């Protein structure tokens, strides 16, 4: 399931929820990350205080992928592409 996080305040309850769903308490998660339980509590209170690297490591332990979605990208062209008869498909075509 995907969860859209637009501001850091939305990250705190998601981190807590993911930890709980995985059946981990703060001490268990801290042990897996090599930090103290109080550090996990601090991260869950204020995720903005953690570095990007630390957040990625935390998410990895929780079994979560971080996905960046470009919201400024132009919409993909979904119009049908003309086909050329009797031409073998040699892979992707078109511009990057």
Residue pairs with C-beta under 8 A, 6 or more apart in sequence:
2 67
3 14
5 11
5 14
8 46
8 47
8 48
11 47
11 48
12 44
12 45
12 46
12 47
15 43
15 44
15 47
15 58
15 62
16 44
18 62
18 64
19 25
19 26
19 29
19 40
19 44
19 62
22 62
22 63
24 32
26 37
26 40
26 41
26 44
27 37
27 40
29 40
29 58
29 61
29 62
30 36
30 37
30 39
30 40
32 61
33 40
33 57
33 58
33 61
42 49
43 49
43 50
43 54
43 58
47 55
50 58
55 66
56 66
59 65
59 66
81 93
81 94
